[in-house]
Amino acid sequence: MSEASVMTEGSSAHHAAEGGPKSKMALWWFLASEVMVFGGFLAAYILFREAAHGAWNELAEHLSVPLATFNTLLLLTSSLTIVKALDAAKAGRHIAARNNLAITILLGIGFLVVKGIEYSTEISHGFTPLAGMFWSFYYTLTGLHGLHVIVGIVINLSMLVSIMRKGERFKAGNRVEAAGLYWHFVDVVWVFLFPLLYLSH
């Protein structure tokens, strides 16, 4: 094998480890596909809600606006902490990056806990996914979003472990930026879900 080939393969491996331009492009394509998925569900929800001629408004009143508002504040705050974590990581301040990333993870877990409380309350009142079309949409949209929150928590947790392991040797690359972009996507989706599900009646 020639020296040039060895150098090329080494460079490719380094790119893959750090997250090169191709991985960043793949992330943007992935997020675009996720936008299409959520966009399709939201469009269907809006069309069916309009077709119900106000019949869904009474059902939506059973949703807990205070809990959803609190969850919105949790995610909006997590957007701030993830930005501070990424800025700190890029500046080499690994302790600040670690702390803000840990707060982001805790806020995400808090969101899931509150959502779990909300689900249990609704189900205890008989509002299950099989209780009607509105509830099917509600659980599908919020459940799909919840799965994305879980994925985001796992990604951020892996970053936190890496920072804790490497300390000052941790280098912020495209992988850090990708984690931030994904978390912002999760937050933006909720910003659309919150008013459509909870405030449109």
C-alpha atoms as a printed R data frame, in Angstrom:
    type eleno elety resid chain resno       x      y      z
1   ATOM     1    CA   MET     A     1   0.000  0.000  0.000
2   ATOM     2    CA   SER     A     2   1.410  3.410 -0.949
3   ATOM     3    CA   GLU     A     3   2.227  6.122  1.554
4   ATOM     4    CA   ALA     A     4  -0.396  8.385 -0.075
5   ATOM     5    CA   SER     A     5  -3.087  5.746  0.453
6   ATOM     6    CA   VAL     A     6  -2.143  5.359  4.098
7   ATOM     7    CA   MET     A     7  -2.296  9.135  4.596
8   ATOM     8    CA   THR     A     8  -5.689  9.334  2.847
9   ATOM     9    CA   GLU     A     9  -7.194  6.570  4.979
10  ATOM    10    CA   GLY     A    10  -5.798  8.151  8.135
11  ATOM    11    CA   SER     A    11  -7.327 11.474  7.198
12  ATOM    12    CA   SER     A    12 -10.704  9.837  6.504
13  ATOM    13    CA   ALA     A    13 -10.674  8.052  9.840
14  ATOM    14    CA   HIS     A    14  -9.881 11.300 11.617
15  ATOM    15    CA   HIS     A    15 -12.764 13.026  9.786
16  ATOM    16    CA   ALA     A    16 -15.152 10.259 10.771
17  ATOM    17    CA   ALA     A    17 -14.104 10.428 14.410
18  ATOM    18    CA   GLU     A    18 -14.463 14.181 14.644
19  ATOM    19    CA   GLY     A    19 -17.516 14.481 12.400
20  ATOM    20    CA   GLY     A    20 -16.485 15.889  9.052
21  ATOM    21    CA   PRO     A    21 -18.455 17.813  6.440
22  ATOM    22    CA   LYS     A    22 -20.204 14.653  5.234
23  ATOM    23    CA   SER     A    23 -21.517 13.844  8.712
24  ATOM    24    CA   LYS     A    24 -22.731 17.438  9.123
25  ATOM    25    CA   MET     A    25 -24.556 17.237  5.785
26  ATOM    26    CA   ALA     A    26 -26.066 13.909  6.859
27  ATOM    27    CA   LEU     A    27 -27.338 15.572 10.042
28  ATOM    28    CA   TRP     A    28 -29.035 18.337  8.072
29  ATOM    29    CA   TRP     A    29 -30.695 15.761  5.811
30  ATOM    30    CA   PHE     A    30 -31.829 13.830  8.863
31  ATOM    31    CA   LEU     A    31 -33.309 16.954 10.456
32  ATOM    32    CA   ALA     A    32 -35.014 17.818  7.162
33  ATOM    33    CA   SER     A    33 -36.627 14.366  7.096
34  ATOM    34    CA   GLU     A    34 -37.752 14.831 10.706
35  ATOM    35    CA   VAL     A    35 -39.297 18.180  9.792
36  ATOM    36    CA   MET     A    36 -41.248 16.392  7.071
37  ATOM    37    CA   VAL     A    37 -42.468 13.755  9.544
38  ATOM    38    CA   PHE     A    38 -43.639 16.238 12.149
39  ATOM    39    CA   GLY     A    39 -44.912 18.615  9.478
40  ATOM    40    CA   GLY     A    40 -47.055 15.854  7.980
41  ATOM    41    CA   PHE     A    41 -48.547 14.910 11.346
42  ATOM    42    CA   LEU     A    42 -49.209 18.547 12.253
43  ATOM    43    CA   ALA     A    43 -50.841 19.260  8.889
44  ATOM    44    CA   ALA     A    44 -53.089 16.215  9.309
45  ATOM    45    CA   TYR     A    45 -53.950 17.294 12.859
46  ATOM    46    CA   ILE     A    46 -54.916 20.799 11.707
47  ATOM    47    CA   LEU     A    47 -57.056 19.462  8.840
48  ATOM    48    CA   PHE     A    48 -58.902 16.976 11.052
49  ATOM    49    CA   ARG     A    49 -59.405 19.598 13.741
50  ATOM    50    CA   GLU     A    50 -60.915 22.017 11.237
51  ATOM    51    CA   ALA     A    51 -63.141 19.252  9.891
52  ATOM    52    CA   ALA     A    52 -64.422 18.616 13.429
53  ATOM    53    CA   HIS     A    53 -65.950 22.141 13.425
54  ATOM    54    CA   GLY     A    54 -65.043 22.935 17.019
55  ATOM    55    CA   ALA     A    55 -65.858 19.512 18.470
56  ATOM    56    CA   TRP     A    56 -62.203 19.063 19.497
57  ATOM    57    CA   ASN     A    57 -62.105 22.317 21.451
58  ATOM    58    CA   GLU     A    58 -63.958 20.803 24.403
59  ATOM    59    CA   LEU     A    59 -61.617 17.799 24.395
60  ATOM    60    CA   ALA     A    60 -58.527 20.049 24.318
61  ATOM    61    CA   GLU     A    61 -59.778 21.794 27.463
62  ATOM    62    CA   HIS     A    62 -58.970 18.615 29.394
63  ATOM    63    CA   LEU     A    63 -55.267 19.150 28.703
64  ATOM    64    CA   SER     A    64 -53.219 20.759 31.468
65  ATOM    65    CA   VAL     A    65 -52.051 24.147 30.197
66  ATOM    66    CA   PRO     A    66 -50.107 24.905 33.431
67  ATOM    67    CA   LEU     A    67 -48.092 21.660 33.148
68  ATOM    68    CA   ALA     A    68 -47.476 22.224 29.437
69  ATOM    69    CA   THR     A    69 -46.415 25.817 30.115
70  ATOM    70    CA   PHE     A    70 -43.979 24.622 32.782
71  ATOM    71    CA   ASN     A    71 -42.589 22.054 30.339
72  ATOM    72    CA   THR     A    72 -42.186 24.782 27.726
73  ATOM    73    CA   LEU     A    73 -40.134 26.821 30.200
74  ATOM    74    CA   LEU     A    74 -37.986 23.752 30.911
75  ATOM    75    CA   LEU     A    75 -37.180 23.243 27.227
76  ATOM    76    CA   LEU     A    76 -36.601 26.935 26.538
77  ATOM    77    CA   THR     A    77 -34.188 27.049 29.477
78  ATOM    78    CA   SER     A    78 -32.453 23.936 28.160
79  ATOM    79    CA   SER     A    79 -31.899 25.745 24.855
80  ATOM    80    CA   LEU     A    80 -29.957 28.388 26.747
81  ATOM    81    CA   THR     A    81 -27.896 25.876 28.731
82  ATOM    82    CA   ILE     A    82 -27.005 23.812 25.653
83  ATOM    83    CA   VAL     A    83 -25.763 26.991 23.921
84  ATOM    84    CA   LYS     A    84 -23.660 27.861 26.979
85  ATOM    85    CA   ALA     A    85 -22.341 24.289 27.093
86  ATOM    86    CA   LEU     A    86 -21.305 24.330 23.424
87  ATOM    87    CA   ASP     A    87 -19.712 27.784 23.698
88  ATOM    88    CA   ALA     A    88 -17.769 26.646 26.754
89  ATOM    89    CA   ALA     A    89 -16.649 23.443 25.018
90  ATOM    90    CA   LYS     A    90 -15.384 25.405 22.009
91  ATOM    91    CA   ALA     A    91 -13.531 27.795 24.332
92  ATOM    92    CA   GLY     A    92 -11.886 24.896 26.158
93  ATOM    93    CA   ARG     A    93 -13.707 25.582 29.441
94  ATOM    94    CA   HIS     A    94 -14.567 21.956 30.111
95  ATOM    95    CA   ILE     A    95 -15.958 22.486 33.637
96  ATOM    96    CA   ALA     A    96 -18.501 25.057 32.425
97  ATOM    97    CA   ALA     A    97 -19.313 22.807 29.467
98  ATOM    98    CA   ARG     A    98 -19.832 19.844 31.793
99  ATOM    99    CA   ASN     A    99 -22.048 21.773 34.209
100 ATOM   100    CA   ASN     A   100 -24.269 23.310 31.535
101 ATOM   101    CA   LEU     A   101 -24.568 20.011 29.707
102 ATOM   102    CA   ALA     A   102 -25.597 18.307 32.964
103 ATOM   103    CA   ILE     A   103 -28.248 20.989 33.528
104 ATOM   104    CA   THR     A   104 -29.514 20.471 29.969
105 ATOM   105    CA   ILE     A   105 -29.865 16.746 30.605
106 ATOM   106    CA   LEU     A   106 -31.680 17.325 33.912
107 ATOM   107    CA   LEU     A   107 -34.072 19.757 32.248
108 ATOM   108    CA   GLY     A   108 -34.801 17.183 29.549
109 ATOM   109    CA   ILE     A   109 -35.451 14.514 32.168
110 ATOM   110    CA   GLY     A   110 -37.664 16.981 34.036
111 ATOM   111    CA   PHE     A   111 -39.668 17.527 30.850
112 ATOM   112    CA   LEU     A   112 -40.246 13.769 30.519
113 ATOM   113    CA   VAL     A   113 -41.245 13.428 34.185
114 ATOM   114    CA   VAL     A   114 -43.815 16.231 33.888
115 ATOM   115    CA   LYS     A   115 -45.115 14.719 30.651
116 ATOM   116    CA   GLY     A   116 -45.426 11.362 32.415
117 ATOM   117    CA   ILE     A   117 -47.482 13.006 35.187
118 ATOM   118    CA   GLU     A   118 -49.677 14.608 32.553
119 ATOM   119    CA   TYR     A   119 -50.168 11.296 30.739
120 ATOM   120    CA   SER     A   120 -51.061  9.442 33.935
121 ATOM   121    CA   THR     A   121 -53.631 12.100 34.882
122 ATOM   122    CA   GLU     A   122 -55.256 12.029 31.444
123 ATOM   123    CA   ILE     A   123 -55.355  8.239 31.282
124 ATOM   124    CA   SER     A   124 -56.834  8.045 34.795
125 ATOM   125    CA   HIS     A   125 -59.718 10.172 33.486
126 ATOM   126    CA   GLY     A   126 -60.264  7.817 30.565
127 ATOM   127    CA   PHE     A   127 -58.497  9.915 27.931
128 ATOM   128    CA   THR     A   128 -56.464  7.132 26.325
129 ATOM   129    CA   PRO     A   129 -55.114  7.007 22.752
130 ATOM   130    CA   LEU     A   130 -58.235  5.009 21.846
131 ATOM   131    CA   ALA     A   131 -60.666  7.577 23.290
132 ATOM   132    CA   GLY     A   132 -61.049  9.359 19.959
133 ATOM   133    CA   MET     A   133 -59.256 10.934 17.026
134 ATOM   134    CA   PHE     A   134 -58.136 13.971 19.016
135 ATOM   135    CA   TRP     A   135 -56.474 11.824 21.670
136 ATOM   136    CA   SER     A   136 -54.868  9.612 19.040
137 ATOM   137    CA   PHE     A   137 -53.251 12.687 17.496
138 ATOM   138    CA   TYR     A   138 -52.311 14.067 20.911
139 ATOM   139    CA   TYR     A   139 -50.525 10.932 22.082
140 ATOM   140    CA   THR     A   140 -48.896 10.353 18.689
141 ATOM   141    CA   LEU     A   141 -47.500 13.881 18.418
142 ATOM   142    CA   THR     A   142 -46.376 14.248 22.035
143 ATOM   143    CA   GLY     A   143 -45.162 10.638 22.214
144 ATOM   144    CA   LEU     A   144 -43.068 11.033 19.052
145 ATOM   145    CA   HIS     A   145 -41.642 14.248 20.438
146 ATOM   146    CA   GLY     A   146 -40.918 12.521 23.753
147 ATOM   147    CA   LEU     A   147 -38.927  9.836 21.940
148 ATOM   148    CA   HIS     A   148 -36.837 12.564 20.317
149 ATOM   149    CA   VAL     A   149 -36.246 14.119 23.734
150 ATOM   150    CA   ILE     A   150 -34.989 10.739 24.990
151 ATOM   151    CA   VAL     A   151 -32.622 10.458 22.007
152 ATOM   152    CA   GLY     A   152 -31.368 13.988 22.683
153 ATOM   153    CA   ILE     A   153 -30.744 13.140 26.334
154 ATOM   154    CA   VAL     A   154 -28.750 10.048 25.341
155 ATOM   155    CA   ILE     A   155 -26.657 12.108 22.892
156 ATOM   156    CA   ASN     A   156 -25.989 14.802 25.492
157 ATOM   157    CA   LEU     A   157 -25.218 12.170 28.112
158 ATOM   158    CA   SER     A   158 -22.595 10.609 25.849
159 ATOM   159    CA   MET     A   159 -21.054 14.066 25.378
160 ATOM   160    CA   LEU     A   160 -21.069 14.625 29.146
161 ATOM   161    CA   VAL     A   161 -19.308 11.304 29.762
162 ATOM   162    CA   SER     A   162 -16.724 12.194 27.119
163 ATOM   163    CA   ILE     A   163 -16.065 15.593 28.741
164 ATOM   164    CA   MET     A   164 -15.784 14.059 32.202
165 ATOM   165    CA   ARG     A   165 -13.395 11.380 30.933
166 ATOM   166    CA   LYS     A   166 -11.134 13.622 28.896
167 ATOM   167    CA   GLY     A   167 -11.296 16.848 30.910
168 ATOM   168    CA   GLU     A   168  -8.984 19.453 29.426
169 ATOM   169    CA   ARG     A   169  -8.113 17.053 26.606
170 ATOM   170    CA   PHE     A   170 -11.693 17.256 25.308
171 ATOM   171    CA   LYS     A   171 -11.848 18.971 21.925
172 ATOM   172    CA   ALA     A   172 -15.091 20.433 20.595
173 ATOM   173    CA   GLY     A   173 -15.705 19.362 17.003
174 ATOM   174    CA   ASN     A   174 -18.658 18.947 14.682
175 ATOM   175    CA   ARG     A   175 -19.992 16.251 17.006
176 ATOM   176    CA   VAL     A   176 -20.632 18.899 19.666
177 ATOM   177    CA   GLU     A   177 -22.319 21.169 17.147
178 ATOM   178    CA   ALA     A   178 -24.478 18.292 15.911
179 ATOM   179    CA   ALA     A   179 -25.649 17.549 19.461
180 ATOM   180    CA   GLY     A   180 -26.658 21.193 19.878
181 ATOM   181    CA   LEU     A   181 -28.500 21.316 16.554
182 ATOM   182    CA   TYR     A   182 -30.466 18.196 17.384
183 ATOM   183    CA   TRP     A   183 -31.468 19.533 20.806
184 ATOM   184    CA   HIS     A   184 -32.584 22.852 19.301
185 ATOM   185    CA   PHE     A   185 -34.683 20.895 16.794
186 ATOM   186    CA   VAL     A   186 -36.401 19.066 19.668
187 ATOM   187    CA   ASP     A   187 -37.127 22.392 21.367
188 ATOM   188    CA   VAL     A   188 -38.476 24.019 18.198
189 ATOM   189    CA   VAL     A   189 -40.860 21.104 17.578
190 ATOM   190    CA   TRP     A   190 -42.339 21.601 21.052
191 ATOM   191    CA   VAL     A   191 -42.732 25.334 20.403
192 ATOM   192    CA   PHE     A   192 -45.105 24.342 17.568
193 ATOM   193    CA   LEU     A   193 -46.844 21.540 19.469
194 ATOM   194    CA   PHE     A   194 -47.591 23.608 22.566
195 ATOM   195    CA   PRO     A   195 -49.885 26.253 20.999
196 ATOM   196    CA   LEU     A   196 -51.478 23.871 18.494
197 ATOM   197    CA   LEU     A   197 -52.461 21.292 21.101
198 ATOM   198    CA   TYR     A   198 -52.980 23.374 24.221
199 ATOM   199    CA   LEU     A   199 -53.849 26.946 23.209
200 ATOM   200    CA   SER     A   200 -55.871 26.680 20.000
201 ATOM   201    CA   HIS     A   201 -59.258 25.977 21.609
